[in-house]
């Protein structure tokens, strides 16, 4: 438990590359009105983060190294939860930074011994990501260098202007999810550049260096942000997601 994993010697579908995953969980639970960070809230009897970790530990994905990034003050809580729930999934715990950018950078630093491969960056509070989405995003990054899961907006979208607002073509818009997968060397190059306040996710860090391939995501791939999200996630799990 909580020990570094070794890179897998094989990868699914014959792709001759190693796979890594960085799960970033830095939430406080404030918007949930909860008494603990949202990654530690109970979902179907287990912490949200454990559900997420288990998705990437699926042997069929062939992820060799799992890195979990948490704020310094939350490491002990996670270790206690791992003991309570008898978590046997090998993973490395890393102390995150003040921003998501800094946290991902810290996670990358713990892959320094690995020269090549594909790395996924994933929200620790997206516990329902289908294996098919994770696999497709890894494969697309292997083929194209950078890939992001995304879905078409369900609702109409309008942009604000000085005159009021105007409609946008929903068919040309995408709602970005995670995982976001990258060639390891490419992501390292991107995170050697200074942090900008325009960075909203890892794709925005990389896109000045390399085109981003979009992969079809899944509407079930919820990011647990509000209490309503937790209720929906519970229902989806009961349905067998």
Order of alpha helices (4+ residues) and beta strands (2+ residues): beta-beta-beta-alpha-beta-alpha-beta-alpha-beta-alpha-beta-beta-beta-beta-alpha-alpha-beta-alpha
